[in-house]
Amino acid sequence: MKSEASFSNFSALDIRAGEIEKVEDFEKARDPAYKIWVDFGEEIGTLKTSAKLKDLYSEEDLVGKTVVGIINFPDKQIADFMSEFLILGALEDDGTVVLTTEKEVEPGTEIA
């Protein structure tokens, strides 16, 4: 278990739902990964990230899926690709299970 965090730590995170628009193989990544573009709605637009999801998902499995991401972390350079947000997932022994919403929500919907 990690150390205790305050509510202000949590409330500083901008966590949103978004719909995966496009997925590509990320050949230059150190570990097998995808480049993923997610629509976070009109206000935020489309952001891109890299994620190690190849163990459990094909590109086709991911397109159209509603996912959860933190959109206010600083951009991060990964090889020749700039990651603009962090997609959230559950870390299992056989790979990462991407977090989704139970029901359909509008892209950009805040997560609390």
DRENNUZA-614931 format. One line per 2 residues: number of its first residue (from 0); for each residue x, y, z of N, C-alpha, C. Coordinates in Angstrom, 1 decimal. Example, Ala and Ser with C-alpha at 12.3 -4.5 7.8 and 13.67 -1.06 7.14 Angstrom:
<nodes>
0) 13.2,-5.7,7.8,12.3,-4.5,7.8,13.2,-3.3,7.8 ~ 12.8,-2.2,7.1,13.7,-1.1,7.1,12.9,0.0,7.9 .
</nodes>
This chain:
<nodes>
0) 0.8,-1.2,0.0,0.0,0.0,0.0,0.9,1.2,0.0 ~ 0.5,2.2,-0.8,1.2,3.5,-0.9,0.9,4.4,0.3 .
2) 1.7,5.4,0.5,1.5,6.3,1.7,0.1,7.1,1.4 ~ -0.4,7.6,2.5,-1.7,8.3,2.5,-1.6,9.6,1.7 .
4) -2.6,9.8,0.9,-2.7,11.0,0.1,-3.8,11.9,0.6 ~ -3.7,13.2,0.4,-4.8,14.0,0.8,-5.9,14.2,-0.3 .
6) -7.1,14.6,0.1,-8.1,14.9,-0.9,-7.6,15.9,-1.9 ~ -6.8,16.9,-1.5,-6.3,17.9,-2.4,-5.4,17.3,-3.4 .
8) -4.6,16.3,-3.1,-3.8,15.5,-4.0,-4.7,15.0,-5.1 ~ -5.8,14.3,-4.7,-6.7,13.7,-5.7,-7.4,14.8,-6.5 .
10) -7.9,15.8,-5.9,-8.7,16.8,-6.6,-7.8,17.6,-7.6 ~ -6.5,17.6,-7.5,-5.6,18.3,-8.4,-5.6,17.5,-9.7 .
12) -6.0,16.3,-9.8,-5.9,15.5,-11.0,-7.2,15.7,-11.8 ~ -6.9,16.0,-13.1,-8.1,16.2,-14.1,-8.3,14.8,-14.8 .
14) -9.2,14.0,-14.3,-9.5,12.7,-14.8,-10.7,12.7,-15.6 ~ -10.6,12.3,-16.8,-11.8,12.4,-17.8,-12.0,11.1,-18.5 .
16) -13.2,10.9,-19.0,-13.5,9.8,-19.9,-13.3,10.3,-21.4 ~ -12.8,9.4,-22.2,-12.6,9.8,-23.6,-12.8,8.5,-24.5 .
18) -13.1,8.7,-25.8,-13.3,7.6,-26.7,-12.0,7.5,-27.6 ~ -11.5,6.3,-27.7,-10.4,6.0,-28.5,-10.8,6.1,-30.0 .
20) -10.0,7.0,-30.7,-10.3,7.2,-32.1,-9.4,6.4,-33.0 ~ -8.1,6.3,-32.6,-7.1,5.7,-33.5,-6.1,5.0,-32.6 .
22) -5.6,3.9,-33.1,-4.5,3.1,-32.5,-3.5,2.6,-33.5 ~ -2.2,2.8,-33.2,-1.1,2.4,-34.1,-0.1,1.6,-33.3 .
24) 0.6,0.7,-33.9,1.7,0.0,-33.3,2.8,1.1,-33.0 ~ 3.4,1.0,-31.9,4.5,1.9,-31.5,5.8,1.1,-31.6 .
26) 6.4,1.1,-32.8,7.5,0.3,-33.2,8.8,0.7,-32.4 ~ 8.9,2.0,-32.1,10.2,2.5,-31.4,10.1,2.4,-29.9 .
28) 9.0,1.9,-29.4,8.9,1.8,-27.9,9.8,0.7,-27.4 ~ 10.4,0.8,-26.2,11.2,-0.2,-25.7,10.5,-1.5,-25.4 .
30) 9.3,-1.4,-24.9,8.4,-2.6,-24.6,7.3,-2.5,-25.6 ~ 6.7,-3.6,-26.0,5.6,-3.6,-26.9,4.5,-2.7,-26.5 .
32) 4.1,-1.7,-27.3,3.1,-0.7,-26.9,2.4,-0.2,-28.2 ~ 1.3,0.6,-27.9,0.6,1.3,-28.9,0.7,2.8,-28.8 .
34) 0.5,3.5,-29.9,0.2,4.9,-29.9,-1.3,5.0,-29.9 ~ -1.9,5.8,-29.0,-3.4,5.9,-28.9,-3.8,7.3,-28.9 .
36) -4.8,7.6,-29.8,-5.4,8.9,-29.8,-6.8,8.8,-29.2 ~ -7.1,9.7,-28.3,-8.4,9.7,-27.6,-9.1,11.0,-27.7 .
38) -10.4,11.0,-28.0,-11.2,12.2,-28.1,-11.8,12.5,-26.7 ~ -11.4,13.6,-26.1,-11.9,14.1,-24.8,-12.9,15.2,-24.9 .
40) -13.6,15.2,-26.1,-14.7,16.2,-26.2,-14.3,17.5,-26.8 ~ -15.3,18.3,-27.1,-15.0,19.6,-27.8,-14.1,20.6,-27.0 .
42) -14.3,20.6,-25.7,-13.5,21.6,-24.9,-12.0,21.2,-24.9 ~ -11.7,19.9,-24.8,-10.3,19.5,-24.7,-9.7,19.0,-26.0 .
44) -10.5,18.3,-26.8,-10.0,17.8,-28.1,-9.4,16.4,-28.0 ~ -8.6,16.1,-29.0,-8.0,14.8,-29.1,-6.6,14.9,-28.5 .
46) -6.3,14.0,-27.6,-4.9,13.9,-27.0,-4.4,12.5,-27.3 ~ -3.0,12.4,-27.3,-2.4,11.1,-27.7,-1.5,10.6,-26.5 .
48) -1.4,9.3,-26.5,-0.6,8.7,-25.4,0.0,7.4,-26.0 ~ 0.9,6.9,-25.2,1.5,5.6,-25.5,1.1,4.7,-24.3 .
50) 0.8,3.4,-24.6,0.3,2.5,-23.6,0.8,1.1,-23.9 ~ 1.2,0.3,-22.9,1.6,-1.1,-23.1,0.4,-1.9,-22.8 .
52) -0.4,-2.1,-23.9,-1.7,-2.8,-23.8,-1.7,-4.0,-24.8 ~ -0.6,-4.2,-25.5,-0.6,-5.3,-26.5,-0.8,-6.7,-26.0 .
54) -0.5,-6.9,-24.7,-0.7,-8.3,-24.2,-2.1,-8.7,-24.2 ~ -3.0,-7.8,-24.0,-4.4,-8.1,-23.8,-5.4,-7.6,-24.9 .
56) -4.9,-6.6,-25.7,-5.8,-6.0,-26.7,-5.1,-5.9,-28.1 ~ -6.0,-6.1,-29.1,-5.5,-5.8,-30.5,-5.9,-4.3,-30.7 .
58) -5.4,-3.7,-31.8,-5.8,-2.4,-32.2,-7.3,-2.3,-32.4 ~ -7.9,-3.3,-33.0,-9.3,-3.3,-33.3,-10.1,-3.3,-32.0 .
60) -9.6,-4.1,-31.0,-10.3,-4.1,-29.7,-10.5,-2.8,-29.0 ~ -9.5,-1.9,-29.2,-9.4,-0.6,-28.5,-10.2,0.5,-29.2 .
62) -10.2,0.6,-30.5,-10.9,1.7,-31.2,-12.4,1.7,-30.9 ~ -12.9,2.8,-30.4,-14.3,3.0,-30.1,-14.5,2.8,-28.6 .
64) -13.6,2.3,-27.8,-13.7,2.0,-26.4,-13.6,3.3,-25.6 ~ -14.5,3.5,-24.6,-14.4,4.6,-23.7,-13.5,4.3,-22.6 .
66) -12.4,5.1,-22.5,-11.4,4.9,-21.5,-11.3,6.1,-20.5 ~ -10.5,5.9,-19.4,-10.3,6.9,-18.4,-8.9,7.3,-18.4 .
68) -8.6,8.6,-18.4,-7.3,9.1,-18.4,-7.1,10.4,-17.6 ~ -5.8,10.6,-17.1,-5.5,11.8,-16.4,-4.9,12.8,-17.5 .
70) -5.5,13.9,-17.7,-5.1,14.8,-18.8,-4.3,16.0,-18.4 ~ -4.0,16.1,-17.1,-3.2,17.3,-16.7,-1.8,17.0,-16.2 .
72) -1.3,15.8,-16.5,0.1,15.6,-16.3,0.9,16.3,-17.3 ~ 2.2,16.6,-17.1,3.0,17.2,-18.1,3.2,16.2,-19.3 .
74) 3.4,16.8,-20.5,3.7,15.9,-21.6,5.0,15.1,-21.3 ~ 5.1,13.9,-21.9,6.2,13.1,-21.7,6.7,12.5,-23.0 .
76) 8.0,12.8,-23.3,8.6,12.2,-24.6,8.9,10.8,-24.4 ~ 8.4,9.9,-25.3,8.7,8.5,-25.3,9.2,8.2,-26.7 .
78) 10.5,7.9,-26.8,11.2,7.7,-28.1,10.9,8.9,-29.0 ~ 10.3,8.7,-30.1,10.0,9.9,-31.0,8.5,10.4,-30.9 .
80) 7.9,10.1,-29.8,6.4,10.3,-29.6,6.2,11.1,-28.4 ~ 5.4,12.1,-28.4,5.0,12.9,-27.3,3.7,12.5,-26.7 .
82) 3.7,11.9,-25.5,2.5,11.5,-24.8,1.9,12.7,-24.0 ~ 0.6,12.9,-24.2,-0.1,14.1,-23.7,-1.0,13.8,-22.5 .
84) -1.2,12.5,-22.2,-2.0,12.2,-21.0,-1.7,10.8,-20.6 ~ -2.2,10.3,-19.5,-2.0,9.0,-19.0,-3.3,8.2,-19.0 .
86) -3.3,7.2,-19.8,-4.5,6.3,-19.8,-4.4,5.4,-18.5 ~ -5.5,5.2,-17.9,-5.5,4.4,-16.6,-5.8,2.9,-16.9 .
88) -5.2,2.0,-16.1,-5.5,0.6,-16.2,-5.1,-0.1,-15.0 ~ -5.7,-1.3,-14.9,-5.4,-2.2,-13.7,-4.2,-3.1,-14.1 .
90) -3.2,-3.2,-13.3,-2.0,-3.9,-13.6,-2.1,-5.4,-13.2 ~ -2.4,-6.2,-14.1,-2.5,-7.7,-13.8,-1.2,-8.4,-14.2 .
92) -1.1,-9.6,-13.8,0.1,-10.4,-14.1,0.3,-10.6,-15.6 ~ -0.8,-10.7,-16.3,-0.8,-11.0,-17.8,-0.9,-9.8,-18.7 .
94) -0.9,-8.6,-18.1,-1.0,-7.4,-18.8,-1.9,-6.3,-18.1 ~ -2.0,-5.2,-18.8,-2.8,-4.1,-18.2,-4.2,-4.1,-18.8 .
96) -5.2,-4.1,-17.9,-6.6,-4.0,-18.3,-7.0,-2.5,-18.2 ~ -7.3,-2.0,-19.4,-7.7,-0.6,-19.5,-9.0,-0.3,-18.7 .
98) -9.0,0.8,-18.0,-10.2,1.2,-17.3,-11.2,1.9,-18.2 ~ -12.5,1.4,-18.1,-13.5,2.0,-19.0,-14.7,2.4,-18.1 .
100) -15.7,2.9,-18.7,-16.9,3.3,-17.9,-17.9,2.2,-18.2 ~ -18.8,1.9,-17.1,-19.8,0.9,-17.2,-20.9,1.2,-18.3 .
102) -21.2,2.5,-18.3,-22.2,3.0,-19.3,-21.6,4.0,-20.2 ~ -22.2,4.2,-21.3,-21.6,5.2,-22.2,-21.8,6.6,-21.7 .
104) -20.7,7.4,-21.8,-20.7,8.8,-21.3,-20.1,9.7,-22.4 ~ -20.4,10.9,-22.4,-19.9,11.9,-23.3,-18.3,12.0,-23.2 .
106) -17.6,12.1,-24.3,-16.2,12.4,-24.2,-15.9,13.7,-23.4 ~ -15.0,13.6,-22.5,-14.7,14.8,-21.7,-15.3,14.8,-20.4 .
108) -16.2,13.8,-20.1,-16.9,13.8,-18.8,-15.9,13.6,-17.7 ~ -16.0,14.5,-16.7,-15.1,14.4,-15.5,-15.4,13.1,-14.7 .
110) -14.3,12.6,-14.2,-14.3,11.4,-13.3,-14.0,11.9,-11.9 ~ -14.8,11.5,-10.9,-14.6,11.9,-9.5,-14.5,10.7,-8.6 .
</nodes>
